[in-house]
């Protein structure tokens, strides 16, 4: 019973508070203009680019091969082992009925890291068969397949960047395939990193950014400021919707070739549903 009485009193008190806060008859409550975020129109570098997935591959890779038929007598390395040139990787015991041969060593043709051991002890191996794959991880490349629609846009002189984890490494386009694969509708690029990162490991994927076109020191605005080909310009405490001429469009910025001037304030946030002449409050980013 007491709980019911307490609830009723609380409801009545809340209703009385609402009534007290409501405007009195004839009283007008002024609603402040909307708050918008603005930036100045400035010159920037605008880039048109495309992001793709590439794969890190060793520039040098080879396989040690057997020089005779025989069984694997001993394996001296494991996958991931670092080896030097001419190091003995494994030993073969050549076999021929009625004859006995000395064990034959199989040596590393290059210095590097063992990528794969292709045989097991006791297995027979044919002459000329690959037995151990070796890569040189100190020299790597990145291979990437690019959609055929970009074939004429991509030049070997274009800038490129490799992005992996938090690292961004500039890269040079080393080669471009002369044809588009009719099955995949892609063409291949090979890129040479122009820097190093512990995350550039053979076999891993990286994001490849190809810069297809770039203009420096041009008038540009953030893409978030554009509504099709219109900008909202803040003039004092009012808004003007203005048609502008657009140039190069990048991932974050778009070039303005007409309709706006350097130093003007444009709305980049909070401008939805605003019209010319409407009052606003501005905050500069």
Residue pairs with C-beta under 8 A, 6 or more apart in sequence:
23 29
32 281
33 237
33 278
33 279
33 280
33 281
34 270
34 274
34 280
34 281
35 270
35 280
35 281
35 282
35 283
36 232
36 234
36 267
36 269
36 270
36 271
36 274
36 280
36 281
36 282
36 283
37 267
37 268
37 269
37 270
37 282
37 283
37 284
37 285
38 234
38 265
38 266
38 267
38 268
38 282
38 283
38 284
38 285
39 221
39 222
39 225
39 265
39 266
39 268
39 284
39 285
40 262
40 263
40 264
40 265
40 266
40 284
41 219
41 221
41 256
41 260
41 261
41 262
41 263
41 264
41 265
41 266
42 219
42 220
42 262
42 263
43 217
43 218
43 219
43 220
43 262
44 217
44 218
44 220
44 253
45 214
45 215
45 216
45 217
45 218
46 214
46 215
46 218
46 220
46 247
46 248
46 249
46 250
46 253
46 254
46 255
47 211
47 213
47 214
47 215
47 250
47 251
48 211
48 212
48 213
48 214
48 248
48 249
48 250
48 251
49 209
49 210
49 211
49 212
49 250
49 251
50 146
50 150
50 209
50 210
50 212
51 207
51 208
51 209
52 144
52 145
52 146
52 207
52 208
52 209
52 210
53 144
53 205
53 206
53 207
53 208
54 142
54 143
54 144
54 162
54 191
54 205
54 206
54 207
54 208
55 142
55 143
55 144
55 203
55 204
55 205
55 206
56 140
56 141
56 142
56 200
56 201
56 202
56 203
56 204
56 205
56 206
57 140
57 141
57 142
57 143
57 202
57 203
58 112
58 135
58 136
58 137
58 139
58 140
58 141
58 202
59 136
59 139
59 140
59 141
60 110
60 112
60 135
60 136
60 139
61 115
61 133
61 134
61 135
61 136
62 109
62 110
62 133
62 134
63 118
63 130
63 131
63 132
63 133
63 134
64 89
64 106
64 107
64 108
64 109
64 130
64 131
64 132
64 134
65 106
65 128
65 129
65 130
65 131
66 92
66 104
66 106
66 125
66 126
66 127
66 128
66 129
66 131
67 104
67 106
67 127
67 128
68 92
68 94
68 101
68 104
68 127
69 94
69 95
69 96
69 124
69 125
69 126
69 127
70 92
70 93
70 94
70 95
70 101
70 104
70 124
70 125
71 92
71 93
71 95
71 122
71 123
71 124
71 125
72 90
72 91
72 92
72 93
72 119
72 120
72 121
72 122
72 123
72 125
72 131
73 90
73 91
73 92
73 93
73 103
73 121
74 90
74 91
74 121
75 89
75 90
75 117
75 119
75 120
75 121
76 88
76 89
76 90
76 91
77 83
77 87
77 89
77 90
77 114
77 117
77 132
78 114
78 117
79 114
79 115
79 116
79 117
80 113
80 114
81 113
81 114
82 112
82 113
82 114
83 89
83 108
83 111
83 112
83 113
83 114
83 134
84 108
84 111
85 108
85 109
85 110
85 111
86 107
86 108
87 107
87 108
88 105
88 106
88 107
89 105
89 106
89 107
89 108
89 114
89 131
89 132
90 105
90 106
90 119
90 131
90 132
91 103
91 104
91 105
91 106
92 103
92 104
92 105
92 106
92 125
93 101
93 103
93 104
94 101
94 102
94 103
94 104
95 101
95 124
106 131
106 132
108 132
108 134
109 134
110 134
110 136
111 136
112 134
112 135
112 136
112 137
113 134
113 135
113 136
113 137
114 132
114 133
114 134
115 133
115 134
115 135
115 202
116 132
116 133
117 131
117 132
118 130
118 131
118 132
118 133
119 125
119 131
125 131
135 202
137 201
137 202
140 193
140 200
140 202
141 174
141 190
141 191
141 192
141 193
142 162
142 171
142 190
142 191
142 192
142 193
142 200
142 206
142 208
143 188
143 189
143 190
143 191
144 188
144 189
144 191
144 208
145 184
145 186
145 187
145 188
145 189
146 154
146 186
146 187
146 188
146 189
146 210
147 185
147 186
148 180
148 185
148 186
148 187
150 210
150 212
151 180
151 187
153 212
153 213
154 173
154 176
154 189
154 210
154 212
155 173
155 176
156 173
156 174
156 175
156 176
157 173
158 173
158 210
158 211
158 212
159 170
159 210
159 211
159 214
160 170
160 171
160 172
160 173
160 191
160 208
160 209
160 210
160 211
161 168
161 169
161 170
161 171
161 208
161 209
161 211
162 168
162 169
162 170
162 171
162 191
162 193
162 197
162 200
162 206
162 207
162 208
162 209
163 169
163 206
163 207
163 208
163 209
164 197
164 199
164 200
164 204
164 206
164 207
165 197
165 199
167 197
167 199
169 193
169 194
169 195
169 196
169 197
169 200
170 193
170 194
170 195
171 191
171 192
171 193
171 194
171 208
172 191
172 192
172 194
173 189
173 190
173 191
173 210
174 190
174 191
174 192
175 189
175 190
176 187
176 188
176 189
177 187
177 188
177 189
179 187
180 186
180 187
181 187
189 210
191 208
193 200
199 206
200 206
213 248
215 247
215 248
215 255
218 247
218 248
218 255
219 255
219 256
219 257
219 260
219 262
220 250
220 253
220 254
220 255
220 256
221 231
221 253
221 254
221 256
221 260
221 266
222 252
222 253
222 268
223 249
223 250
223 251
223 252
223 253
223 254
224 268
224 269
225 231
225 232
225 266
225 267
225 268
226 246
226 254
227 271
229 243
229 244
229 245
229 246
230 241
230 242
230 243
230 244
231 241
231 242
231 244
231 259
231 260
231 266
231 267
232 239
232 240
232 241
232 242
232 266
232 267
232 271
232 274
233 239
233 240
233 241
233 242
233 260
233 264
233 265
233 266
233 267
234 265
234 266
234 267
234 280
234 282
235 265
237 279
237 280
237 281
237 282
238 277
238 278
238 279
238 280
239 267
239 271
239 274
239 275
239 276
239 277
239 278
239 279
239 280
240 276
240 277
241 274
241 275
241 276
242 259
242 260
243 259
244 256
244 258
244 259
244 260
245 256
245 257
245 258
245 259
246 254
246 255
246 256
246 257
247 254
247 255
247 256
247 257
248 254
248 255
249 255
260 266
265 282
265 284
267 274
267 280
267 282
268 285
269 285
270 280
274 280
